[in-house]
Amino acid sequence: MSFVAANIKWIMLVSGALTCTMAYAAIAPQAALRSTFGETLQGPLAEIVVRNWGALITLVGAMLVYGAFNPQVRSLALTIAGASKLVFIALVLSHGGRYLGRQAGIAIAVDAVWVVLFAWYLLTARPAQT
């Protein structure tokens, strides 16, 4: 058994807890945008979109926590969370280095580690699950 498979519960709990911190964007959307990207969006539509973004990311974090305690949904939770994190990484990097000096750069680095660990688990644990 690999280190990742042996510790997947803790990996998912830490990743899920950190991901849930994006509830901040649902509560204080402008502050979250400023701290993450160094910019803000204006208007009521921006408030709706950013709050929804924060809520959805928080739900992904909650799904990781749930999956940590429920092995039967673990693969689905890791796949969805990994895909979500890859999309975020790709979207931020599509703007070059513009946001890398902000918290978005840290989030990309941390999310990349989670994606590697999730993929490692999914690739190595799958034969044992079937």
C-alpha positions, -999 to +999 in steps of 0.1 A: +000+000+000+014+034-010+018+063+014-010+082-003-034+053-001-026+047+036-032+083+044-059+093+020-084+100+048-061+127+063-052+140+028-089+144+021-096+160+055-068+186+052-076+194+015-113+195+023-108+219+053-086+242+033-110+242+003-139+250+027-121+282+036-135+296+004-168+301+022-151+335+027-160+344-009-197+336-002-196+359+029-173+387+017-171+385-021-152+417-027-126+411+000-121+375-013-115+388-048-091+414-036-071+390-015-071+362-041-067+382-073-059+418-063-089+430-082-127+433-077-158+431-098-186+456-093-223+454-093-251+431-081-243+404-107-207+402-095-219+397-060-241+368-071-215+352-092-187+355-066-209+343-038-220+313-058-183+306-067-174+306-030-204+284-021-196+259-049-159+256-039-170+252-002-193+224-013-164+206-030-144+209+002-174+195+021-175+166-004-139+158+003-145+157+040-175+135+035-155+112+012-127+109+038-152+092+061-171+073+034-148+051+012-177+042-011-179+078-024-141+085-022-133+080-058-161+103-070-153+130-045-116+129-055-124+129-092-148+159-089-125+179-066-095+171-088-113+182-119-125+214-102-090+222-091-075+215-125-100+239-141-091+266-116-054+261-123-059+262-161-081+293-159-057+313-137-027+302-158-045+312-190-038+348-179-001+342-177+016+355-145-010+382-138-024+366-107+005+344-096+019+370-071-014+370-052-031+343-031-042+328-064-006+318-070-004+300-036-038+284-043-025+271-076+006+256-061-014+239-032-042+227-056-016+212-079-002+191-050-038+180-041-044+170-078-012+149-079-021+132-046-057+126-057-046+112-091-020+090-073-046+076-051-071+070-079-045+053-101-030+031-074-060+023-053-084+015-081-073-022-087-077-028-049-112-014-049-126-037-077 
